[in-house]
């Protein structure tokens, strides 16, 4: 199912991995259901398109037949630009992890501004991933090149934030923060290839068009928006293969409503399969992101 593998690195990746990865490999048992939450959103007609395929790269070709005569690959690649023009939305995220018969899901909810490229999420670890059974939600501020986390735990004072340079993470924060940055999730689609129009679907009453294909992290990094390019370039170096399968759902305005990427990586000798799902809704909703002052950034040792 999953074709992507990430080499285990040190430094910032090892620190951030405690949020999303270490819980998976420390003896968690049981199984949680898929987390494709789709909150209500305004209705829209589906994007109609015939089955079509495209190749990645500037010289790629694709059969036409998508919305307005565009090929499916073109429709999908334009999704990040459409979001930037739209501005803001609410978002839910889910990172589903499976390794050695163990499965858990890390959920997030908040909002994102696709013009300013920043957002705010509340990320919740499943109870079975915490030694105490229940943990306060981790507040995450997503900004170009940096991830801020509060309630990080593991030796960090409750009133302090942890700041991580996402351009130094082996996965560019596609996985290790417990939620994929919605902008990065969308920007990956700029290098979509072999895209097929699957058919019409509904997400909480909204008619959408379902597309399936693969993308290439390295190619996406080359054409991504400047604010996201550094993180994706880091991910392109950290993963052993750049190919990522995806399913994307777009409404009749070309807005990305849902995208699901599938990754895998090796952590402490175990292969971890990951499905990262981002759902966007309530377009135009206000998004408040205020970065913490320098005095509130924790500079001490962070336990794994």
C-alpha positions, 0 to 999 in steps of 0.5 A: 500500500505504501511506497515511501520510506524515511531514513531515521535521522537525529537532531530536530527530527528525533525531537519532533518525532516524539509527538507523532512517531515514538508513541507508535513504537513504544508498545501501544496496542489496539486499533483505532478506526480511520479518521477521515472527519469531514465537518459540514461545509457549504454545498457545491456541484461536483467537478465533472471529468472523464478518466484521464491520465497525465505524466509529471514534469514540465514536458508531461502530457495528459488527455483532456476531459477534466472540468472546463476541458482541462486534464485531471492532472492539470485540475489537481496541480492547480489546487494549491493556487486555488486555495491561495486565492480562496484565502482561509479555511478550517481544517481537520487532520489525521495521521494514521500509523501502523507498525507491527500489528499496532495502529493509532490515529493522531487527530488535529483540528483548527484553521489555516491561511493559505495566503499567509501560509500559517495556521493553528491546530490542536493536536490530540494523541490517542489515550493509549499513546500516553503513559498517563492515559490522557494528555492535553491537546498539543497546540501547534502553530504552523508557519513558513519554515517553523513549527511551534508546539505548546503542551509538548510535555517530556520535560518542557514547562507547561507555559513554554513553547518548543520551536522547530525549524522544519527545514531541518526535519528529515520529513519536512514536517509531513509526519513528525508533528502529528499533522501534515501542514495543510499548505505542504499537503496541497503543495505536494499536488503541484507535482502530481502525475498519472492522475485518474478521475475516479468519479463523483463523491460527497463529503458532508453533503458537498459534491466533489470530484475524486482524483487518484495519482502519485506525486513526487516530493523532489519535483514538488519542492522545485515548483512549490511556493517559496514559503513551503519549498524549504520543508519539502526540499528537506523531505526530498532529501530525507526520504529514500523514495520521493513517490507518494500515492494520493487521493484528492477531492476537489469541489466545483470551484477547484478547491481542495476539500480533502487529500490523503497521502500515504507514506512509510518510514523506518523508525528504530528498525521498524517500518511504520505505515502512515496515512495522512489526511487533511480535510478543508471546509468553511472557506473564508473563516478567520484564522488567528495565529500569534507567534509566541515572544522569544522569552516564551520559547523553551531553550532547554533539553527536550526529552524523547 
